Amino acid sequence: MKKVYQTIVNKGYGNCMQAAIASLMNKDLDDVPNFISFNELWYEEMKNYLNNLGYDITGYLWNKNYNRLVNPTGYCFKEPKWHEPSMLTLKNIRENGGVDGYFYATVLSPKYFNYTDGFHQRHAVICDLNCHIVHDPNPEYSELISYPLSNLLGHNGIVDILKINKLND
């Protein structure tokens, strides 16, 4: 993994996603599209870009504590049936392998998080097989101790992990 840093830090329009994918794929920032600029088509653009590099997005691993926070009354009367293979657990992370043992993940934004935004201001990072955040593309966060609500969310504050795997040859 090559540590690449974002050049745009702007609420909702930064390029942490671009820098994180560049880091994961060992590319320079200019060699990776700024996916956020594609608005609602960002996922398709990222998937196409990764496909061209021989990788595929096969889903997400979700932090169920985050889901409980964004929908606090949804679980008051009945415990949901969680799709265990999609839950953020160390077992599921290790079974997905990622890119040489590294994963594209999101956390709540240290700079832009607040309780009134509905917990949606997220920030892209790179983590390892143990949910340790090994690279944050925002150079302003080099001294960061923890991410917002990481004590409630667990997994070092990771909200989700994008499952990126090598395409079958």
N, C-alpha and C positions, 0 to 999 in steps of 0.2 A: 504494500500500500504506500502510495506517495502522498504526503501531506500537502494538500492544495488549499489555499485560503480564499474566501469570498472577497469580492471587491465592491459589492453593493450591499449595504446594510440599510434596509428600508422596510418598514412594517408592511408585510404582505407582498412585497416585490423584491426582496433581497435575492441574492443568488447562492444561498447556502446549499440548496439542492444541487445546483450545477457543480459547486466546489466539492460536495460530498461524493457525487458520482465520479467526478474527475479523480478524486483521491482513490476511490475504490477500484477504478479501472486503470490506474497508473497513467493518467493522461494529464496534459496541461489544461488549464481552465479554458483557454480559447479553442481547444479541440472538442469541447462538450457544449451542446446547446444550453442556453439558459431556459430550462423547461418552464419556469413560471411565466415566461413571456407568451406561452401558448394558451394561457388562461385555463379553461376547462378541458382543453385537449392535452394538458401536460403529461398525463399518464400514458396516453397513446404515443406521444413523442418520445418519452423515456423508454417505453417498451420497444419501439422501433430502433432507437439508438442502441440499446443493449442487444437486441437481436442481431444487428449488424456486427456487433463485437463477439457474437457467439454465446450470448447469455439470454436468459428469459426470466421474466417476472412470473412467479408461480403463485402469488398471493401474499398475504400478510400474516404475521404473528401479532395478535392483539393483547394488550395489557388489560385484563378484565377489571382491575382496580380503576383504570382510567374510564372504562365504560360505565362503571358504577358512579363515578363522579359526575360525568356529563348527563347521566339520567338517574339522579338520586332517588326519585320516587318510583321508577320502573320496576324495582325489585322489592318493594315493600310487602307485597302479598304472596309472591311466588318467586322462588329461586329459578332463574332461567336455566335452560339446558345449554350449556356451553359446548361448542364444537371443539373438543379437546385438541385435535391436531392443529387448530388455528390459534390456540392460546400461547401467550408469551411465557414459555417455561424453558429452563436450561435444556431439558430433554429435547423439546421441539427445535430449539436453536441448533443444537448439535446434530440433529437428524437432517437439517437443511443445509449445513455446510457453508453456504454463502460463497463469497469470492475469496478463496485462499484463507478461510476462517474469519473473514471480516464481513460486516453487514451494514447496510444503509438503514439507519434508524431515525426516529424523530423523538424529540423531547419538547416539553413546553418551553417557549422562548424566554430565556432569562431577561431579555431586554423589554419585551412587549407583553408578557403575560400579565393579565389581571383577572380578577374574579368575574367581572361584568362582561367579558367578551365571550363567555360560554366555553372557555378552555380550548379555544381553537387556534390561538397564535402559537404555531409550532416551528421548530427549528431542526434542520437536518444535521446529523452527526454520524460518525462511524463507531461501531462497537465490535467487540470480539465475541468469542463463543461463551464467555462468562458474563455477558452484559456489562463489561467494563467499557466505558467510553474512551476510545483510544485516540480519537481525533475529533476536534470541534473546529469546523472551518472558519469560525469567526475569530480573528486574531485578538479581539477585545476580551475574549473569554479565557485567555491563557492562565489566569489566576483563579478561575472559577472553582468553588468548593463543591457546589451541588446545583442541581437544576430545580426549578419550581416544583413543589409538591413531591419531590423524590422520596421523602419519608413516608408519604401516603401511598404513592404508586408502587414503590419497590422497584427492583430492576434498574437502579440508578436513575430513576425518573423517565425511563424509556416508555413512550406511549405505544409505539408499534415498530415492527421490523419488517422491511420489504424483503420478501423471499426472492432473491436473485440467484439463479443457478445456471451452471454451464449447460448449453444445449447439448442434447445427445448427438454424437457424431454419426 
